[in-house]
Amino acid sequence: MSHAGDAYTAAQDAQDAGASHSTRTFKIWRGAGDSAKFEEYAQDVVEGMVVLDAVQEIQATKANDLAVRWNCKAGKCGSCSAEVNGMPKLMCMTRLDELPADEPITVEPMRAFPHVRDLVTDVSWNYRVKKQITRFTPRPPDAPDGTWRIQQSDVDRVQEFRKCIECFLCQDVCHVLRDHHKHEEFIGPRYLVYAAALEMHPLDTADRVPELKQAHGIGYCNITKCCTKVCPEHITITDNAIIPLKERVVDEFYDPIGKLVKIFSRRKTKGS
């Protein structure tokens, strides 16, 4: 194993030696509470590096106590969410050559959640919100063997929502949470997507429309599509999840013709 490790290291060193090097300036948010501030670091970078690579190099060589979350380094775990040059991004998926070479690269924690230290925020609110959403409630099986029959088109419709990696970048960019701090009244785009995945599921029988309006605050969303823009999985959050849910709320609570039809239907049912 040591020989294999040595060979890998040698190959990596040779690759780095052949790549172009440069020095970039990084301004990283350091500290906690009111004393937190940007600290500047000059770091040698290699062609092909991403922001997380540079942050880890700074942590290893210049700031051993730098707090930063990361896990898979492949854009699938959602751990390394931060704000790079003021935009919510995954550090592991943000290449340095995509950022202006003549300006410092700023790296700071997400602003929509309580700050812990350095680049780390407390995102536990998101998990508490998830528990508030009515769970998947399937209809009885269609066949004696306990299975269901559903159309592939219905499966395809909700499959997109299952790509979410819960990086919470959409929550971070949402002005309702980021600027207006409506965390107790609004579940945010991530969990509107989750609700849509359940509400549009071909087997689900639960009605989440009343809670979307009352408890989950869907009316706060003014469909700016900023959440869609920052999603690393390219989920069409606004058009495919939020707008259809809004339409259901409108149909249920604000459509006068629909209300008359429901009233008439109830009367007819009672009279028959």
VENPEFEN-V724368 format. One record per residue. N is the residue number from 0. PHI is phi as a letter, one per 30 degrees, with the letter a starting at -180 (999 if undefined). PSI is psi in whole degrees, 0 to 359 (999 if undefined). BURIAL is + if it has 9 or more other ideal C-beta (glycine too) atoms within 8 Angstrom, else -. Layout:
N/PHI/PSI/BURIAL, N/PHI/PSI/BURIAL
This chain:
0/999/323/-, 1/d/322/-, 2/d/319/-, 3/d/319/-, 4/d/319/-, 5/d/321/-, 6/d/319/-, 7/d/315/-, 8/d/317/-, 9/d/318/-, 10/d/321/-, 11/d/318/-, 12/d/321/-, 13/d/321/-, 14/d/316/-, 15/d/323/-, 16/d/327/-, 17/d/347/-, 18/d/159/+, 19/d/141/-, 20/c/155/-, 21/a/170/-, 22/c/125/-, 23/c/149/+, 24/c/129/+, 25/c/132/+, 26/c/108/+, 27/c/136/+, 28/d/122/+, 29/b/148/+, 30/j/190/+, 31/b/155/-, 32/i/210/-, 33/d/341/-, 34/d/353/-, 35/d/146/+, 36/a/169/-, 37/d/137/+, 38/b/142/-, 39/c/138/-, 40/b/135/+, 41/c/122/-, 42/b/133/+, 43/d/129/-, 44/b/157/+, 45/c/146/+, 46/e/131/-, 47/j/353/-, 48/d/152/+, 49/c/171/+, 50/e/319/+, 51/d/323/+, 52/e/312/+, 53/d/318/+, 54/d/319/+, 55/d/323/+, 56/d/318/+, 57/d/318/+, 58/d/321/+, 59/d/328/-, 60/c/337/-, 61/b/336/-, 62/b/77/+, 63/d/338/-, 64/c/12/-, 65/d/124/+, 66/c/122/+, 67/a/139/+, 68/c/140/-, 69/a/161/+, 70/b/284/-, 71/d/331/+, 72/h/28/-, 73/b/14/-, 74/i/26/-, 75/b/347/-, 76/c/337/-, 77/i/11/+, 78/d/327/+, 79/c/32/+, 80/d/138/+, 81/a/182/+, 82/c/117/+, 83/c/120/+, 84/h/38/+, 85/i/2/-, 86/c/133/-, 87/d/124/+, 88/b/160/+, 89/d/124/+, 90/d/328/+, 91/d/347/+, 92/c/9/+, 93/c/105/+, 94/d/143/+, 95/d/327/+, 96/d/356/-, 97/d/350/-, 98/c/148/+, 99/e/126/-, 100/d/340/-, 101/c/11/-, 102/b/151/-, 103/d/149/-, 104/c/116/+, 105/c/137/+, 106/b/120/+, 107/b/163/+, 108/d/162/+, 109/e/143/+, 110/c/348/-, 111/d/356/+, 112/b/159/+, 113/e/135/-, 114/d/135/+, 115/c/293/+, 116/a/142/-, 117/h/243/+, 118/c/8/+, 119/c/132/+, 120/b/162/+, 121/c/106/+, 122/c/16/+, 123/d/336/-, 124/e/321/+, 125/e/321/+, 126/d/329/-, 127/d/322/-, 128/d/318/+, 129/e/325/+, 130/d/341/-, 131/d/345/-, 132/d/133/+, 133/e/131/-, 134/d/165/-, 135/e/126/-, 136/b/90/-, 137/d/153/-, 138/d/164/-, 139/e/152/-, 140/e/148/-, 141/d/335/-, 142/b/157/-, 143/e/335/-, 144/d/7/-, 145/i/16/-, 146/c/170/-, 147/c/163/+, 148/b/119/-, 149/b/157/-, 150/d/142/-, 151/d/326/-, 152/d/325/-, 153/d/324/+, 154/d/314/+, 155/d/325/-, 156/d/320/-, 157/c/349/+, 158/d/325/-, 159/e/320/+, 160/d/338/+, 161/d/354/-, 162/d/348/-, 163/e/133/+, 164/c/7/+, 165/h/51/-, 166/d/340/+, 167/i/19/+, 168/d/324/+, 169/d/324/+, 170/d/320/+, 171/d/322/+, 172/d/343/+, 173/d/122/+, 174/d/334/+, 175/d/323/+, 176/c/315/+, 177/d/314/+, 178/c/325/-, 179/c/352/-, 180/h/46/-, 181/c/42/+, 182/d/332/-, 183/d/352/-, 184/b/349/-, 185/b/130/+, 186/d/346/+, 187/i/164/+, 188/d/324/+, 189/e/317/+, 190/d/348/+, 191/d/324/+, 192/d/316/+, 193/d/316/+, 194/d/322/+, 195/d/321/+, 196/d/326/+, 197/d/313/+, 198/d/328/+, 199/c/2/+, 200/d/132/+, 201/d/341/+, 202/c/346/-, 203/d/142/+, 204/c/354/-, 205/d/152/+, 206/c/105/-, 207/c/1/+, 208/d/314/+, 209/e/318/-, 210/d/331/+, 211/d/320/+, 212/d/314/+, 213/c/305/-, 214/d/329/-, 215/c/353/+, 216/i/37/+, 217/d/336/+, 218/d/340/-, 219/d/334/+, 220/d/124/+, 221/c/28/-, 222/h/55/-, 223/d/345/-, 224/i/15/+, 225/d/329/+, 226/d/320/+, 227/d/321/+, 228/d/327/-, 229/c/355/+, 230/d/119/+, 231/d/343/+, 232/c/3/-, 233/h/37/-, 234/d/132/+, 235/d/74/+, 236/e/310/+, 237/d/305/+, 238/d/322/+, 239/c/339/+, 240/c/302/+, 241/d/313/+, 242/d/314/+, 243/e/324/+, 244/d/320/+, 245/d/320/+, 246/d/323/-, 247/d/321/+, 248/d/316/+, 249/d/314/+, 250/e/321/+, 251/d/321/+, 252/c/340/-, 253/b/2/-, 254/c/105/+, 255/d/322/-, 256/d/318/-, 257/d/321/+, 258/d/317/-, 259/d/319/-, 260/d/318/-, 261/d/317/-, 262/d/314/-, 263/d/320/-, 264/d/319/-, 265/d/317/-, 266/d/318/-, 267/d/322/-, 268/d/317/-, 269/d/323/-, 270/d/339/-, 271/d/999/-
